[in-house]
Amino acid sequence: MPRPFVAYLRVYEPLSSLDAPLADRVRKALEEGPLTRAEAGERERHLWLRSQLGGRPRLLPGERPDGGPSPDAPFDVMALDPADVPGEVGDGPLVCPLDLRARSAAALVGFLATSWGPLQDEALPASPDAVRARAGSVMAELTGGAVHVISTTWTVPLPWFALVDPEARRLVLATRDAPEREVSWRASMTDARERVARALRVVRDSIGEEGPAKVLADTGRWLEHFDAGSAVELDYGGLVQLVDDQDLTDDTSAQDVNAIVDALEEGDAEEVALRYEVLREFWGELARRERHG
């Protein structure tokens, strides 16, 4: 079975920066073995299916029928060596709890905000108000106030590329279903914050508050929840299964987005249009695959 067609933006914090209860859980998870990039997506899919296919479906994965967290639900963590991150970060290990239950709760809130009555009635086992209250209580359990992972299906939001140095790309070519197949970037938290702040300023001045500016603003606020010694990772995740080796090698998305920010600052509309057309062609192909299967 292929990995989920999901891309990720992750934050890895220094273990030393976590509060004691969370740090204890993370240490135990590290002793049992952190998840690899490929395993993370597969684990999330497994937990979701298990929560929905039992005798009594659960609203969220990893919870009891009464809505409380299940004591036997796995606590999953990914880990990163500081030496593998460009720039200055804190001492290792750098850790990324997957926060699956809280992320699922946040997704429910998003679903309630964008869906309408009949769809909600069909998809949800309780009233929207009850679901919203349950999701809010789960999200409030996060000790740092934010999940360590945000994700998107079938695509990467283009503003995310503004967080990374295009030259820091990690490209590993293997067969399409191989777990080691990878496209990703890593950045220090300091660099990512500076990059997103600059891009937000330029985009707001050029095209206003909506669209890309809103994504950049939301992403910047999210990054502020974490320790300054953290690392940020942009990972194509399972999307690498949809693109052949040559197209992955030739992909210039990070260069194009950063060049667009530069061109907007310089008022070079021709360069903006040229770079956007390259992005539209590459990511439009994945959008067509999502629509047509």
N, C-alpha and C positions, 0 to 999 in steps of 0.2 A: 504494500500500500504506500502511495507517495506521501511525503510530508505535507502538512497543511500548507496551502498557498498563502502564507502569512509572512509579512515583513515586520521587523521589530526595531524600536528605539529603546535601548536599555541603559540603566545607570548602575554602575558597580561602585558601592561605597567601601571605604576601609572598614574592616571588621571592628577596629578599635573605636570607630565613630558611632556605632550602634548602641542603643540603650541596653541595659543588662538582660531583660527577658528575651528580647529579640536576638541579641548576640549569643545567648546560650543555645537557642534553637538553631541558629546558623552554624555554630560550632558542631553541634550534633549532626546536622545535615552534611557538613564537610567531612566528618569522620566516616559517614556512610558512603560518601562519594558524591561530588557535585555532578549535575547533569551537563552533558555536552550540548552544543547548539542544536544538533539534530534531535536529540532525545527530548529537549524541552518542548518542541511542538508536538511530538508524538504523545508525551505525557499529558499535555493539556487536552488533546483530543480524547485520549482514553478516559480521563476523569470526567469530561463532559458526557461522553457516551454512557459511562457507568451511572452518572447521576440521573440520566433520563430513561434508561432501560431497565431500572430496577422495578420491583413490585409496586413501589410508590415513587413516582418521579420527584426529584428535588428541584427547588427553584434555582439553587446554586450548587456547583460541585463542591464536594468536601464538607457537607453539612448533614446534620441529623434531620429527621422528619419535622422536628419542632423548630427548625431554622437555626439552631445553634451549631457552632463548628464541631465537626466529628473528631473525636480524639484520635481515631486511627487514620485520618486523612494524611497523606504524605505532605511533608513540608520540603519543598524543592528549592534548591539554590544552584546558581551558576557562579563560577569563580574565574578570576582573571589575574594574571601575573602583572604587577606594575611595569615590569620590563617590556611588556608587549604593548604599552600605551605610549604614543608620542607625547612629550611634554612632562611636566611635573605633576605627579599624583601622590597620594598618601602611601604609607607602608602597606604591604600585602598581609594577608590576602585581600583582594578587592572582591566583594561579594554582591550578588544580585538575587535577592529572594524573588520568586516568580509571582507571589501575591495573587494566585489564580482566583481565589474566592472574591477578593476585593475588586480585582479587575473585571470579573464577571458581574459584580454588583454595579460597577460604573457603566458597563455596557448596557445593563438593564435600564439605568437612568437615561442613557442616550436613546435607547429604543422607545421609551415612553415619550421622549421629547419629539421624536420624528415619526412615530406611527399614529394610527387612528383607531377608533373604537372597535370595529369588527376584527381587525388584525390582532389587537391587544386581547380581545375576548378569546380568540382562538389560541393564541400563543401562551397566555399567562394563566396559571392556576389560581390566581387571586385577583382582587380588584387592583386597579392602578395605584390607588392610595396606599393599600397594604404593601404592594410590591415596592413602591417608592420609599416607604418607611423602613422596610426590611433592608433594602439596598443602602439606605443612609446609615443605618446602624452598623452594617458590615464595614462600610467605608470608614466610619469613625473609629474602628478598631485599629487602623493603621497607625503605628506609633509615630511615623514621620509625617503623616498627613498626606502622603502621595504614594501611589504604586511605583515600583522600580522599573516597570515595563509598560510601554504602550505599543499597540500593534495595529496593523491594517491589512486587509485582505486584498490580494490581486495587484496591489500597486504600492508605491512609496509616495507619500505626500512630498511634492517637489521642494517645499520650503525646508524639509528636514536636511537636505543636502547642504544648506547654508551653514550647518553646524560643524562641518568637517573639512579638513584639508584634502582636496582632491588627490594629492600625491600620497596620502596615507592609505590608499585602497589596498585591501587584502583580497587577492584573487587566487582561488584554488580550483583548478579544472579537474574534473573526474567524470565518471559516467553520471548521467542525469539523476539517478536515484541514489548515488553514493552519499553517505552522510558527511563526508569531508568536502563535498562541493560547496564553495563559499564565495560570496562577495560581501565585504564588510569594510567599515571604517571605524577607527577608534580615535578618541580625542580626550585630552584632559578636560575636566570640568571648567577650569579657568578659560581655556581656549574656546570651548563650546559656548560659554556664556558671552564672551566677547564677540564671537562671530554672530550669534543670534541677535545680540543687541544692535550691532552695526547693520545687519541686514534689515532688521525691523525699522530702524531709523530711515534707511534709504528707501525702503518700500513704502512706508507711510508718506514720506515727502513726495514720492513719485506717483503713486497710484491710489493712495488713501488707506483707510482703516480696515476695509473688508478683504475677503479672499486671502491671499498669501500673508497679509499683515496680521490677520486674526490668528492664523496657524502659528506664525512666528511668536506672537504675543503669548498665546497659550503655552507654547513650548518653553519660552523663556520663563514664565511663571512656574512651570513644572520643575525646571532645573533648579530653581531657587530653593526647593524643599530639601536638597541634598547637601552633604558635606562638600566643602570646597576641594577636598583631596580626592574626589570621586573621578571615575572615568565614564565616558559616554560612548556607546557603541550603536552604530547604524548597521543593520544586518538585513540583507535581502531574504534571509530565511529560506522558506520553501519555494520562493519565486525562482530560484536558480534552476529548478527542475523544468521550467517553462521556456527557457532561453538556451539556444545552442551555444557552443563554446566560442565561436567567432563573434557572435553578437555580444556575449559577456565581455570578451576581450576588448571589443571596440566601443563598449558603452562609455560615454563621456558625461553621464548625468551630473556628477558632482562638479566637473569642470564647467559644464554649461550653466548650472544654477549660480555658481560663484561668479562666472563671467557676466551673467545677467545683472547681478547686484552691482558689479563694477560699472557696467554699461548704463544702468539706471542712474547711478551717481554722477556719471559723466554726461548724461543726456544723449547717449548714442542709441537712438531708437532702432537704427538698422541692425546693430549688433544684437539688441534684445530680440528682435524678430527672427534673426538667423538662428540664434541659440534656442529659442522657444520652439522653432520648427523641428530641430533635431530631437528635442525632448518629446514633442508631440508624436513624432514618428515612432520612437522607441516604446514609450509607455502606452501609446494608442494601440499597439499590437497586442499588449497584454489585456487591455480593456476589451478588445474584440474577442479574445479567447474566453474571457469571463462571460460575455453575452452569448456566445455561440457554442461554448463547451469544447 
